Amino acid sequence: MRTRTRPRTLLALTAAVAALTLPAAGTAVAGTAAATPVLTTGSAGGTPVAVGDTLTASLASGTSATFHSSATGTSGVSCTSSQFTVNVTDNPTAPGTATESLTAHTFDSSTCTSNVIGVLGVNGITVHNLPYTTTVSSDGAVAVTPPSGSTVRTTVSLRTLLGSINCVYEAPGLSGTASNGTNSIAFADQHFTKVSGSGLCFANGYFTATYAPVTDGSATVFVN
């Protein structure tokens, strides 16, 4: 009887140890949780933004998008309604850089005004050479890059006493900053150079705007 009891006792002990050390089926092993991507919704470290999602943002409440003739001046064009749309093409693990395709950047001409002498109003602002590539890094740096061989190109159409004129401006790219505090992307004094237009078109344009909140559907977007 003793020779049979001992092996059974050892087998029972071995099974008990195995049950305590092996994770149950479907239970994640500590330290193997999914890593947080650069872009999430709801909160920092929240729900991952899926590749293919469309993100949008309008001007932050109470602000304007301005296109001034100098970085420190106030002469130029101002709009109180503007919006951009991007499609997410890559959202890697943070820290890293997410990539998006900027498919639309619009300005509502009915909300645009100009204080340039000789200009009666703004017909419209058109952004060309889309889509642009937009990157958002974990440190909040935002970069907008046009397709190879082209530029960030904008036409500002103005009404004057002598009729309508088109002022065309170009920039090699834009730099901005993303903030989780306001779920915003801000551009400050981004320099454009006039490439065509009459003497009423200022030689340089400086673009400033803050877009907030950036959303994925109805959910706010955070940068990790």
N, C-alpha and C positions, 0 to 999 in steps of 0.2 A: 504493500500500500504506500509506503513512504517513497519508493522509487518512482511512482506515478505522480504523486502530489507535487514533488519538486519541479519537474518540467512544466506542469500546468501553471504553477505559481510564477515561474519565470516568463512564460508566454503572456500571462495576464499583465505582468508589470511592463513588459515591452510594448504591448498594445496601448496601455495607459499613457506611457511616455510619448508614443507616436501621436496619440490623439491630442496631447497638450502642445506638441511642437509643430504639427502641420496645420496650416490655415484651412479653414472650412472652405468648401467649394463656393466660388463667387465672392469671397472676401479678399479685398485688396491687401497686398503686403505693404507694411509701413514703408514710406519713402518712394513708392511707385506711383503716386498720384500724378495726374496729367499736369504738365507744366503750363504756366500762364503765358498766353501769347501777348504780343505788343498791344493789340486792340481788344478791349472787352466792353461789354455793355452793363449798365446797372451800377457798377462800382469798379474801382481799381481791383484787379484780380477777379472780376466777375465772370459773366458768361462770354466765352470767346466769340468774336465776330467772325463769321464764316466767309471763306473766300467766295466771291461772287455777290456778296451783299452790296446793296446800294446805300451810301451814306450821303446825307444832305445837310446843309446849314444855310440859314439866312443871316442877315446882319444882326448883331447883338441889339437887343431892344434899346431904343433911344440913341443909336449911333448912326453914323453915315459913312459911306465909302467916298473918299475924296481923291481927286487927281489934280494936284496943285503944280504950279509952275516952278516951285522951288521947295526944298525940304523944310524950310522955315516959314514959307509964305502962306497966304490964304487965298490967293488968286487962282481960279481954276474952275473945276466942275465938282459938284457934290450930289450924291444920290442917297436917298434914305431907304431904298429897297434894292437888294441884290441877293443872289443865291448861287451856290455851287453844288454840283453833284459829282460824286466819284464812285467808281466800282472797285471793290477790294480785290486785288490780284494775288497778294501774298500776305500772310499774317503769321510770321514765325514766332518762336519762343522768345520771350523777353529775358534779358535785354537784347534788343535787336532793332530791325528797321522794317516796318510794314510798307507795302507798295500798293499804290492805287492808280487808277486811270481816271483823270479828270475829264469827264465827258461834256460838261456844261458849266458855264460861268456867265450868268445873265445879270442885267441891270434894267430895272423898270424905268424907262425914260420919262414916264409921267411924274416920277418923284425926283428927277434930276434938275438941277439949276446951275447957272453959271454966273459968276460975277466978273468975267473978263470984259473989258471995255469994248463995245461994238458988237457983243454977242447978245442976242435976244432970248435964246433958249437952247435946249438940248434935244435934238431929234432922236438920238439913241447912242448906245455904246455897244460895240460888237467885238467879241473875242474870237480871234482866228486861230488856225493851225491846230485845233483840237483833234484828238485828245492829247493832253499833256500827262506826263508821268509825275505822280506825286509820291513822295516818301515821307513817312512819319517815324522818327526814331524814339527810342525809350527816353532819351534825355529831353524830348519835347521839340527837337529841331524838325522843321518842315521845309521841304524843297520841292519846287515845281519846275520841271524840265520839259522843254518842247521836244518834238520828234527830231531825230538827227537831221542836221542840215537846215533846220528852221529856227524860228524865234517865237517867244511869247509876243504876240502881235495884237494890237487893239486899235480899232477905229472909233474916234469920237466925232459924231456928226453934230454940227452946230448950226443954228439959225442966226443969220446976221442981217444987217440992213441991206446987204448986197446979195442976199440969197443964202442957200445952204452951202456949207463947206465941210470937207472931210479932213480930219487931222489923224494921221496914222503914226502910231508909236510902236517901238519894239524894245524888248529887253531879252538878254540871254537866258534869263530864268528868274525865279522869285524865291525869297527865303522868308519863312515865317516861324511862329512859335505856337506850340500847342500847350494848353493849360487845363489841368484837371479841375482847378478851382472853379472855372466857369464853363468847362467843356467846350473850349473855344479854340479857334485858330486865328491868329492875328498877323497882319502884314503891316510893316511900318516903313514909310518913305522908300518904297521900292522904285528904283530909278528906271525910267523909260526915256528913249531918245526919239525925237521926231524924225521920221524918214520921208514924209511928204505932207503937204498942206500949205495953206496960204500964210501970209504974215500974221494973221490973227491967231494962228496956232502957236502956242508957246513952244520953245525949242526943246524943253525937257518937261517930263511929267513925273510926279512922285506919288505913287499909289499907297494909300493907307486905308485899312479896313479891318474890322474884327467880326468874325462870323461865330455865332453861338446861339443855342447849343448845337454841336454836331450830333446827329442822331442816326440810328439804324432802325428804320421804322419809327416807332414811338419811344425807343429806348435811347438814352444818352450814351455817348461813346467816351471811354476813358483810355488813356495811354499808360502802359505799364513799362 
